[in-house]
Amino acid sequence: MSWEGAGFVDHHAHLLRVAAGRAHGCDPSDPEAVRAYHRRVSDRWSTPMDEVERPVELDDGLRGSLERGLARAAAGGLVEVTEAGMHDWAYLEALLSLRARGPLEVRVRLLVASGIADVGRMQRTGDPWLELVGVKFYADGWLGSRTCAVREPFADQPGDTGILFLDADTLASRADPFAEAGWTIATHAIGDRAIEAVLDGYERLYGSDCADAAPRIEHAQVLAPDLVRRMADLGVVACVQPCFAVADARTARAALGEQRWEDAYRWDRLLDAGVRVVAGSDHPVAPLEPLVGLQLLATGESLDGRSTGAPTLSVERALGIMTDAAAGTVVLSDDPHRVPEDELSAIDVVEANPAPQGRSW
Ligand SMILES: [Zn+2]
């Protein structure tokens, strides 16, 4: 029996970059390489979203690659994908020419990397299929590489509190012109020290208008009760990754120690506190397919059935943060509420139907 429901939405992926064959600044699977890269970037007062890259060639090769990337997203059940840090304007140009031929395979939202963001150049398209939504900033590193910014040193690396690329004042002043022009601000912050700095920055930037602007924190992994409360009070949106708690469990426990691990990846506490939570794969760091993310999030087990002790969400709550009826619908071979949780990723996508209008957020 097939089942129809709200379509899957990926609020944080690097789909265009991957489709175009552009690697990240380092191999994400190698913590030492990530660490060296983050150090290098920090030493020159830059951030990973401000690094200058080789220009992307705007040609039919790029258009074709992007089109195949979007088709891959649709095949996985997605109706909308947000590129979390478009680092070259050629992507927008290529997408505009694909869009001129007809609807795209999935609706596309673009967060422009802070390094190329330009208030003068950024303009809303008003097109549900392809829209610019804001600017992505980058406040700290990653957990696996022990480069996220933590308030207390890493449990397995005494004296080391990670890397903070942007402090509150720098974030507030850099984001100001974009916030003023109504763009959404989304900032990568994984460690509790970085989350705190970003919340301070948002408070400075928006004052009492913060909830209306709904700025985002990307990842928000090393949570603590005071940070959860502040996110709720300010009205900051958390964009979390369904696969991360399971994928990171072993290394996160070692890096954080038991107490901080207990508080980390607690999307349930964010939801309980009334924080608006959305989800994004962070592909290629994790699989693009939302049904894989749904299974990991619901079971806390890796795909081969290994229990990790990672925090979980009910299927109902997980679907709540991973889907958006305003963005479209998806038809699946089975009802995800009825399938055993460890078989969710085996559900087939029959079709994904992006909504031709309708404003998701
Ligand atoms: Zn990312």
Boltz pocket constraint, residues with backbone or C-beta under 6 A from the ligand:
constraints:
  - pocket:
      binder: B
      contacts: [[A, 12], [A, 13], [A, 14], [A, 84], [A, 282]]
      max_distance: 6.0
